[in-house]
Amino acid sequence: MFTYYQPWLLPFLKIGQNSLPKNLKQTYYYSFEDGLWDLLRHNYPNKLVNFLVPDFYCSDVLDNIRRHGHDYIYYQLDKNFQITTDKLRRYLWLYQPDIVIIFHACGITSQLFLNKSWMADLPKESTVIEDSVHRLVNPEKIKLLNTNHLVMDSLRKVSPIPGSRMFGNVDFIPDRIYNLYFIKSSILYILFRIFLNLGFTNFAHQNLLGKHDDIIGDEYSSQTGLSIFKFLLAHLDYEKIESLKHSQIALYEKYLKPVYKNKFYYHIKFPKSDYKYLHVYPLGVVTDPQEKLVTYLHQQKILVWYKFTDSPWSTTRRVLFLP
């Protein structure tokens, strides 16, 4: 039986400190969206920014983009969360976006970073955001495409540490405003961590983390993260974490083979080299009659959920996130 368990941070810390490549700068934010608003404030002041985003994406972020006075266009991903370079180039020609978001959905590497020919059609001043919210980013492995390429993560999704990092050539200084937004969301996150580790998994995610996520990104300022967490991040043992992830994904691949014989499900393809990066194991679902699989797993106290069900990608299929 697969059960959800996220261990305490201590086993995944090391004494030595990870180094930041000399040509790379890091800014630590309270959340992914705090970093996004800071980018817009610095690079696109008083401008309506047009985003090009994948059609499998978080609607909360997109709603906040429009609430902040900007707009977005979707580009279509296939059933494996990929798009060919030729198809992306057509979107670039047609829409000339200010910001292009490329998403490593579930932690699966976007093939756009393996074939970079689309870069020739990227508008000169466009920013590329490599959305790595479903990956635990090792700064030592980051390779920037150009000076307008940023890598952004969301640590609370992939570790017990809250906050978000922005990597790139920029050197921003976010605000440090401990307002009601910061206090309320911080209390909810602390309660989430406490109840999660006490074993109240469903309550922690559905109630506490759900309320936390509802208010994240609502502010117009760009709140910085707490320094103590930035310190802990420098001591993460990436090799140990990647090794654990690799063994977990290998087990899923082994034991879920019979599931793919069922016409209701399909195997989302990704290379073995991605095993160590995955945030969840993605189970492709063509249709789940009356959501019987989810109901059964919940009865077994296994926390699973369909992700981004309100996205265009999910109109013809769904993906089940297995812990």
N, C-alpha and C positions, 0 to 999 in steps of 0.2 A: 504494500500500500504506500502510495506517495502522500506524505503529509507536509503541511507548510511549517517551516521552522527557519527563523532567521536568528543566528546565534549572536551572542554579545560581541561587541567590537574587538575586545582584547585579543582573541585568538588570531586576528588578522592584522595585528600591528607588529612592527618590527622596530628594533632599536635604531638602526640606521635610518637616515633621512633620504627620501627620494630627491633627485636633483631635477631642476627645471632647465631645459635646454637654453643656452645663452640667447638664441634668436627668438625665444618665445616669452610672452608676457602673460601673466595670470591675474584675473580679477575675481574676487570671491563675493558672490551676491547671496541675498537671502533666498531667492528663488530664480528659476529660469526666466520668468517674465520680468522680474526686477532688472535682470541683465539686458533683456530685450528693450525695455523702456530707456535704459541708459544708452544703448546703442543708437536708438532713434533720436534721443535728445542731443547727442554729440555729433552724429554723422548726417542727420536729416532734420535739422531744426526748421520748424515752420513749414513743413512739406508733407503733402499727402503721399504716403509711401505705399507702393504696390508690391505685395508679396506674391511669390509663386510657391505654392505649398502642395505636398502630396495629398491625394484624396483619402488617405488613411492617416488621420491626424486628430489631435485633441481639440474638440469643439470649444472647450473653455478658453484655450489660448486664442483661437480664432475669434471668438466672441469679444474677447478683451482687445484684440487688434482693432476691430471695428469700433469698439467703445472708445478707443483712444484716437479715433478719427482717421484710421487707415483702411486699406482694403486688400483683398486677396483673390487669387484665381487658383483653382485646383489643376494639378496634372495627374494623369491616371497611372496608377501602379497595377501590375499584373497580380495574379493570385499568390505570388511568392514575394510580394512587396518590392518588385523591381520595375524599372523602366529602361528602355534602350536609349542609348545616347542620341540616336537619330530622332526619336520621338521627343526627347527633352529639347533638342535643338529647335524643333518646330515651335514649341511653346516659347522659347527664348526669342525667336524671330518675331512671333506674333504679338507677344505681350510686353517685351522689353522691361522686365521687372526690375525694381530697385533692390529687392532682397529675394534670393532663392534659398529655400529651406530644403535640405536633403536629409532625409530621416533614416537612421539605422533602426527600423522597426523591429521590436523584440530583441534588439542587439545584433540582428543580421546585417552584415556589411552591405551597404548600397553598392551595386556594381558600377555606379557612376564614378566611384573613386578608383576603380580598376581600369576603366577606359575613360580617359579625361579629354577626349577629342571635343566634347561639347563646350569646353572652356573657350574655344576659339570664337564661339557665337555668344558668349556672355557679354552683355553691355559693359563697357569699360569701367563705369563707376559702380557697378552692381556689387553687393555684398553677398557672399555665400556663407550661410550658416549651416554647419555640419551638426545637426541635431542628434546628440548622443545621450539623450535622457534615459535611454534604455541600455546604456553601457556604463561600465565603470572605467573611466578614461585614465590611462596611464600617460602622463604628460611626456615621458621620455620617448613614446612611440608616435607622437603627433607629427604629421608632415603636412605643412600648409601648402595649398595650391598656389596662392599668390598673396599679396599684401592685404587683400580684401576678404580673405578667408578666415572665418572664426569657428572654433569648436566650442559648443556649449553642452553642459550636462545638467542633470538634476539628481543630486546625490541621494536624496531621501528615497528615490525609487530603487536604487541599487545598493544602498548601504544603510547602516544605522545612523549615518551622519546627515544632518539637514543642509540645505543650501545648494548653490549652483556655482560652477566655475565657467569663466569665459577665457579661452585661450586664443591668442593671436598676436598681432603687432600693435594693438591698441593699448593705451595706458590710461584707463579711466579711473576716476576716484568716485565711487558711489556715495550716496548720502548715508549718514548715520543718524536716522531719525527714529527713535524708539517710541513710535506712536501707538495708537490703539490697534491698528492693523498688525503691527509687529507683535504686540503683547498678546492679543487674542489668538493669533495663529500659532504663536510659540507655545502657549498653554495647551492648545489642542494637540500640537505635535508631541509634547512631552507626555500628555495623557495617553496618546496613541501608542507610544513606545512602551509605557508602563503596562497597559492592558495587553499589548501584543506579547510581551515577554511573560505575562502571567497566564497566558494560554487562551485569552478571550479574543481569538483571532478575528472572527466575523464581526463582533461588536467594534473592535479596534479599527478595522478597515471601513466598514459600512457606515458607522456613526461618527467616530472621532476624525479619522482621516478624510472622510467625505466632507465633513464641515470645514476642515482645514483647507482642503483643495478648493472649496467654493469661494473662499475669500482671497486666496493667493492671486496676486497679479491685479487686484482691483485698484490699487493705488496708482497715481501718476508719477510718484517719485521712484527712485531706484535705491532700495534699501540694501545696505551691505550685510553680510553674514557675520556671525560672531567669531572673533579671533581664535578662540579655543578649538573650534572645529577645523579651522584652517590649519592649525598646528597639527592636529591629529591626522589630517589628510596627507601630510608630508611623510607620515610613517606607515602608510598602508602597505601591506605585503601583497603586491599585485600578483606575483608569481604563485603564491599559495592560493589566492582567491581564484585565479584562472585555472589552476589545477583542479580545484574542487568543482568548479563549474563544468569543466571538461568531463569529469567522471559522472556528474549528474545527468548531463545531456546524453552521454553514451548509454546510460541506463534507460532513459526515455526512448531512445532510438531502438533499443533492443526489445523492450517489453511492449511497445505500442504497435509493433508490426501487425499483429492480428486486427487492430482497430481499422487499419487502412483498407482492409478487405470489405469493410462495410461501406455501402454506397453513400452514406450520409457524411463521411469524413474524407479528407484528403491530406496527403503529406506535403507540408510546406518545405520546399527544397532550400537547403543552405549547406555550404561546404563544412567539412570537419574542422577547418581552420577557424570557424566561427564558434565552435563549441565553447571556448573559453570566454567568449564575449556575451553570450546570451543572458538576458535579464529573466526570461521565462522560457518555457518550452511552448512553442506555438502549435496548436492543433487546428488544422484547417477544417471548417465545417461548411458543408454544402447546405444542409438543413438538419435541424435537430428537432424532430417532432415533439411538440409540447415541452421542449427543453428537458427531455428525460435524462440525458447524460448529466447536465448540470444539477438537476434535482437529486439524482442518485449520489453524485459526488458530495453534495452538501449534506446529505443524510449520513455520509461516512465521515463528516467533519473535515472534509478536504476543501480548502478555499480555492475556488476557481471562478473565473468571470470572463464574459465576452468583453472585448475591448473596442472602444470607439464605435459602438453600434450605430451611432447617428451620423457616421461619416459616409460619403458616397461609395467608398470601397465596399462597405458592408451591406449594400442593397442587394447584391447577388451572392454573397457568401459571408461567412463570419470567421473570426479567429478566437479560439479559446485559449486563454493564458493559463498554463499549468505551472504551479509554483516550483 
